Amino acid sequence: SHVGQPFNLTDCLDLTIVNSLWQMVANESVSKDDPRYVGFFTDATARLIAARKVDVFSACRTWMLPYTKAGREALAANAVFTQRCKQFMDIVLEHQKTRDRVNHFDRDFIDAYLREMEDSGRADPETMNEEQLAMVVRHLFLGGSETTSNSLRWGVLY
């Protein structure tokens, strides 16, 4: 449908990369209409934009945030994003309920991490727990998809 016409690679690449990563991490696929996918990236983008606005206050921004309009926007965006990130803990907990403990069959990264946590003596509960796993999954989802997509887009364009 774009024959001979310019088009934006962002949507095509982002969804492809997210699906590749998410298949390895959580054994799931996402569509571009998936509210979890759309909502997460929308909230992450809003958080980054709001954070850039207050970055001029880098030395004293923490105590100044509630007193400036940009600071209040950044705090609100951060609260929404933090709430959105709780979905990753839900995914981890769902994996905990449904994984195959008998045959030690790991469907994905989350299952392998959970199995490693359960092996006695090998996991440090301070550093290897469900909360840490949810954070790793979130970082893979956001950081992995953005970095890979940007690298591919740069390679295609230049």
N, C-alpha and C positions, 0 to 999 in steps of 0.2 A: 504493500500500500504506500510505501515511501519511495518508489522507484523514481530516481532523478530528483528527489526533493530532500532537503536537509531535515534531519530529525534529531531529537535529544536522546542520547544513548543512556542517560542516567536511569530511567525507569527499567529499561531492558536489562541492563547490567546489574542493577541493585537487586532485582527480584531473582535473577539467575544465581547470583552469588549467595544471597540469603538462603535460597533453596538448597544449594550445594552444602553450605555450612550447617544448616539446620538439619539436614538429612544425617550428617555425621554426628552432630551433637545430640539431637533429640529424636531422631528417626521419624521426622514429620516433614511435610511439605506445606508451604504457605502460598496463598494466592495474593494477587495485588489488591484484592478486595477484602482480605482477612483483616478484621478490625484490630486484632492484636498487633499485626505487622504495621499497619497504617498508623495506629495510635501510638505505638512505641516510637517510630521514627518521627512522627509529628511532634510528640512531646520532647524527644531528645533534641530536635532541631530548635524548638522554642527555648529550651533550656540553654543551649549554646548561644543563641542570639541574645538572650537576656544577660547571660554571663559576660558577653563581649561589651555590652553597654556599661557595665559596672567595673570593667577591668581597669579603667583609668584611675580608680581608687585603690590600686593594688596594695599600697602600704597600710591603709587604714580601712579597707573596704568592709571587714567583718562587722565592726561596730557601727559603721555608717549605713549599712544596707537598709535597715527599717526606716531611715529618715529621708531617703531619696526615692523619687518615683521609679527610677531604673532599678534601684535596690529592692523595692517592694515587688516589682515585676520579676526580678531574678529569684527572689525567695518563693514567690507563688509558682513560677515555672519549675523550680527545684522540687517543691512539694508535690506537684502533679506528676513529675517524672519519677520521684521516689515511690509514689503510690503505684504507678504503672509498672515499676520494676518488681513489685511483689508477685507478678504473674510468673516470674522465673522460679520463685520458691514453690508456687503451685505446681509447676511442671516437674520440679525435682520430687516433690511429695507424691505426685501421681506415678512417677517412675518407681519410687520406692514401693508403692502398693502393687504394681503390675509386673515387676521384673521377675525373671526366671531364676530362682535361687537353687533349684534342684539340679539343673543341668549346667549351671554357671554360664548360660548363654547371654552374652552382652549384645543388646540391640544397637547400642550407640555409646558415645562418650559418657553420658550420664550414668548408664548402667555400669560401665567399667569403673567409674569413680566411686559409685556406691558400693560395689563389690570390694574394691580396695579399702574403703573405709571399714567394712565389716571384718576384713581379715585381722584377726587378733594380733596385736603386737606390731603391726606394720603402719597403722595410722595414728597420728597424733591428733587427739580430739580438739586441741587448741587451734590447729592449722588445717585440719582436714575434717570438715563437718558439712552439714547440709547448707548452712548459710554461706560458707565459702564456695561451695559448689554452685549455688545460685548466682553468686557474683562472677565466678569464672564463666558460666554460661552466658550471663548478660554481656560480659566483656567480649566474648567470642562473637555473639550475635551483633553487637553494635560495632565494635572495633574491627573485627575481622571482615565484616561485610563492607564497611566504609573504606578501609584501607585497600582491600582487594579491588573493589569497584573503581576507586580512584586510580589505582595503578593501571588497570586494564583500559580505562577511559583515556588516560594519558598516553599509553602505548598506541592506541588506535589513532588518536588525533595527531601525534607527533612522530 
